[in-house]
Amino acid sequence: MIWWLLGAALLAGCCIWIVMRQPHKRRNSKVVKLSTVRGKAGQPSRQPCSLCKKKAARLSFYASEQGQVVGLCDACKPQAERRGLLQL
């Protein structure tokens, strides 16, 4: 009779140990994988220029006279330099 109880306790202990070893699924985690946010290509989206509104692959950021941050494409950089905007 004691052997049956010891065997059952050992079996239950092994089952609990196996279940506790498995990695837990984190469904409510606040960590987000960048690959899911950026999409499959992994390329950042093209942003529009603040002056001409054309989408550019690379923007240069400046502080305007009102203190706002503006992103300018390569074609609009001379306008920013003429206006005396501060490059960030």
N, C-alpha and C positions, 0 to 999 in steps of 0.2 A: 504494500500500500504506500509506503514512504517513497519507494522508487518511482511510482506513478506520479506522485506529487512533485518530486524533484525533477522528473522528466518534463512535466507540464510547465513548471516554473522556468526551467532552462529553455524550453521551446518559446515561451512567452517573452523571456528576456532577449533571446536572439531576434525574434520578430520586432520587438521594440527598438533594438539596436540598429537593425537594418533600415527601419523606417526613419530613424533619427539621422542616419548617415546621408540619406539622399538630399541633394540640394533642393532648397525651397524655391518655389516660383514666387517672384516678387511682382505681383500685379499692381500693388499700390505704391510702388517706388516712385520717388520724385526725380530719379535720375533718368534722363532721356538719352538714348543713343543718337549720336550725330548722324549716323547713316540713315536713320529713319526720317530725320528732319530735313536733311539736305536732298533726299531722293536717291535714286539708284546711281546717278552719274557722279554725285559727290561734288558737283560744281556749284558755286554760289550763283544766285540769280543775278542777272544784270540789272543795275539800278539806273533810273533816269537822271539826267543832268538837271540841276536846279534851274538853269537859265533856258537852255534850248529844249529840254524835255526828251532828248534822244537817249536811248538806252546805251550805256557805255560799259565796257568790260572793266574799266578801271577809272575811278574818280579820284580827284584831289579835293580835300576838304578844306574850306576856308571859313573864317568867322566874318559875317556881314556887318554892316554899319549898325544894324539893330541888335546885334549879338546872337543872331541865329546861325546855325551851322548849315552851310550850303556845300553840296557836292558838285564839282564842275568837271566836265570832260576835258580832253586835251585841246579841243577847238575853242573852248570858252576860257581857258587859262589866261590869255592876254587881257581879256576884259577884267578879270579879277585883279591882275597886276596894275592895270590902269586905274581901277577904283581904289587901290590901296588896301585890299582885303588881307587880313592876316592869315597865313597858312597854318593849319593845325598839324 
